[in-house]
Amino acid sequence: MKILVCISHVPDTTSKINFADGNTKFDTNGVQFVINPNDEFGLTRAMWFKEKQGASVDVVNVGGAETEPTLRKALAIGADSAIRVNTEAKDGSQVAAELAKVVQDGGYDLIIAGRESIDYNGGMVPGMVAGIINSNFVNNCIGLEVDGTNVTAIREIDGGKETVTTTLPLVIGGQKGLVEESDLRIPNMRGIMMARKKPLNVVESTNVEAEATSVSFEKPDPKGAVTLVDPDNLDELINLLHNEAKVI
């Protein structure tokens, strides 16, 4: 079984976010980048298939050379090789088209992507890839078992979980729950040293055009000051909830 894990290069959630060029571009200065958490769950599950079923695992990213340290981390975790599509990731449809070309050229059986990336939260790439390559698709995936070409997947739905059966080739949009957080892997020294010798192949873009353009960004309004009310002063509490918070 050939597995391709899609890796997004995203800011660490502890990073301070700013915008540049009149709030039209994300300012990367001083920002630490990491593997997208949803993708990390998928990569860990792929490593299980590698170790238990002998699957091969490649990782792929659409982006410039600045994303290569993130791909190297995925290699250090245990992926066999990495692919970087040499173009800026501009929108979901463009990224999906680039990834679909990699999938078709590589003949992959299982494509594991995160349900969404934590930077722009588009949540559209896995489904678009499946549509382009005419593959089965399971989103919000929190459980995955493969037996030959038969697949059993569990996905999160409103109010519960749903178990579905399907077949390879398959694209999944994975998320927290696909593996336990305690199973996530931190690269050790041996893995880091081995990652330096593993292939990181750069492929050129198909030059597909983006369908959307970011006009501007803005931060959420700062939270208002907290008003403390004496627990015995219910009239004042009701007045504030009614006239200021306007929730009653």
N, C-alpha and C positions, 0 to 999 in steps of 0.2 A: 504494500500500500504506500503510495506516494502522498505525502501531506505537505501542504503549503500553508504557512501561518503568516497572516498579514500583520505587520507591525507598524503602529503609528508612533511617531516621535513627538511626544507631547510635553508641555511644561509640568514640572513637579507641582503638586497641589499646594505646596508651601511657598511657591514663588510669588513674588509681588508682581502683579500684572500691570503693564503700562502700554500706551499706544503712541505711535509716532506719525509724522507727516500729516498733521491735522487730524489725528484720530482715524486715519485710513489704513494703518498697518500695525500689526502687533510688534511691539518693541522687544527684541530678544536679548538685549543687553542685560547681563547679570542673571539670566534665567537658566536654571538647571533643567535639563531635559531627561526624560525617562521613557521606558516602554509603557505604552498606554495600558492601564490596569486591566481592562477587559481583554486585551490581547495577551497579557501575561498569564491570565487564567487559561486561555486557549493554548498558549505555548507549553504550559505545564502539562496539560492533558495530552498534547501531541507527544511530549517526551514519554509519557506512560505508554502510548501506543508503540513508540520506538523500542522501549525496553522490554515490553511484554509480548509484542507481536512482530517485532523486526521491521517496523515501518521506517521509511526514510523521511526526514523532516527538513524542509527548506523554509527560510523566512524571507519576506519581501517587504520593501518599503518604497513608496513613491516620494522622492525628495532629493535635495542636493547633498553634497559631500558632508555637510554638517550633521546628517543623520547617521553616518557610519558608526560612530561610537555606540549608538543604541543598537544597531544591528550586530556589532561585535559583542555586546552584552548578551544578546540572544544566542549567538554562537557559543559564548562561554557557558551559558546555561545548558547547552547540549545539542543545538541544531547542527545539522551536517554542513549546510552551506547557506549563503545569503545572496540575495539579489537586490540591487538598488536601481530603480527606474530613474534615470537622470533627468528629472524635471521637477519644477515646483508644483506642489500639490495645491491646486487652486479651488476646486469644488468637488463635491461627491461624485458627480457624473464623470468628470475627467479622471479622477483617481480610479473609479470602478472600471473605466475603459482600459486604463493602463494595466491594472491588475488582471483583467480578463485576458489580455494578450499574453501575459506571463503564464497564466493558467493553461491556456490553449497550447502555447509553445512547449510547456513542460509536461503536459499529459497527467496532471494531478488528479487523484481520486477524491481527496478530502481537502477542502479549503476552509480553514478556521480563521475567522475574523472576529474582532470584538463587535458587540452589538452597536457600540458607538465609541467615538473617541472623546476624551474628557476636555478637549480644547474647544472645538466648535459644536460638538454634540449633534452632528447632522443625522446620524442613525440611518443613513441610506445606502452606504457602500456595499455591505454584504448582499442585500437584496438585489441591487443593481448588477453586481457581478453574476449572481445566479441567473438573472434574466438574460444577460448578454451571452452566457455560455450555455443556456438552456439546461440548467442543472436543478436538482431538487434543492430546497432551501428550508432551514429551520431557524427561526429567530428566537432571541431571548433564551438561548439554550443553557440549561443548568445541569444536564446529564447526557452522556454520550457513550454508547457501546457499539463496537463494530465487530461483526462476525462474517468474514468473507466479504461479500458485497452487501450484506444486509445490515441495516443500522437501526438501533433503538435510541431515540432521543427523548429527553424530558425538557419541556420548555415552561417558563413561568407565564402564567396568564392571570388576569384579574381574579383575585380571590382564591388562587390555588395553582396547581401544576397540571400539565397535560403530557401524557406519554404518547409518542407517535412512532410509527415504524416507516422506514423508507429504504432507499437503496443508494449506493454510490453510482455516479459521482454526486457529491453533496457539498453545499456551502452552508456553514452555520454562522450565526451571529451569537457569539458566546458572551458570558458575563460572569459576575461573581456567583459562585455555586457550582460552576463547571468542575472545579476542584476546591478543596478546602484551602482557606488562606494559609493554614499551617503547612500545606504541601508546596507552596510557592518556593522557588529555588533562588538562592543567592549564589552567584558565581564564586567558586573557590579558586585558589591559585592555579591548580592544575587545569581547570576549565579555561581560565584566562590565558594561560600559556598556550593551550591547544587551539584556542580561538584565533590566535595570531597566524596559525598555519592553515586555517580553513579558508576555502575560497569565498571571496566576496566579489561577485560579478556585477559589473555596471553595464546596464543595457540602455540603449537610447530610447527616447520617448517616441510614441506613435504620432505625436503632435496633434492629438485630439483637442478640440477647443472646449474650454469650460463653458458651462451653460449659465453660470451665475457669477456676479461680481460683487464683492463686498464694497459698500458705499462708505460706511463709517462704523466705528465702534464707540460704545460709551459704557462707563462703569455704572453699576447700580447706585442709586442715591444712598448716601450714608444713612445709617439708622439714626432715628431721632433719640433724643435724650430720654432716659427712663424717669417716669414720674412715680414717686413713692407716695402711697396713700395709707393713712393710719387704718389698721384693720377694723377699728370701731366706727370709722367714718364712711358708712355705706352710701350715704347721699352723695358725697363727693365722688366716690368710685363710679356710681351710676351716671353722674353728670359727665365725667370724663369719657366714659365708654360711649355715651350717647352723643355728646357734642364735639369731642375731639377725635376719638378713634372711629366713631360712627359705625359701631358694630352692633348696636342695639337701638 
